[in-house]
Amino acid sequence: MEVLDTLLCKKFKDEDIFLEKVQDILNYDIIEYIYRDVFDFLGNIYYKIRIRLENEYMVEFVYYFLEDDAICILDIEY
């Protein structure tokens, strides 16, 4: 799944475009996703999205919003 590492530090217009990109890269449909808010010890807010693919593989992405409401991927947890 290292191919997903190409998404790190990339900017996406919104979450929907990001999810489409993940499907394109992995060539599997996303069958479920869950959003969560996450705070770090300094009080900064980040977001996590856990994705379950049709092959039952799960991956979690950590991201934050930029000034123009775009998102930037910070971390990927396999």
Number of C-alpha atoms within 10 A of each C-alpha: 8 8 9 15 12 9 20 15 13 13 16 19 14 14 16 10 11 19 17 12 15 19 13 11 14 13 11 15 15 19 11 12 14 10 13 10 12 14 10 8 6 6 8 9 13 15 17 20 18 18 20 18 19 13 10 12 11 15 16 17 19 21 24 18 18 12 6 8 12 14 22 21 20 16 15 18 10 12
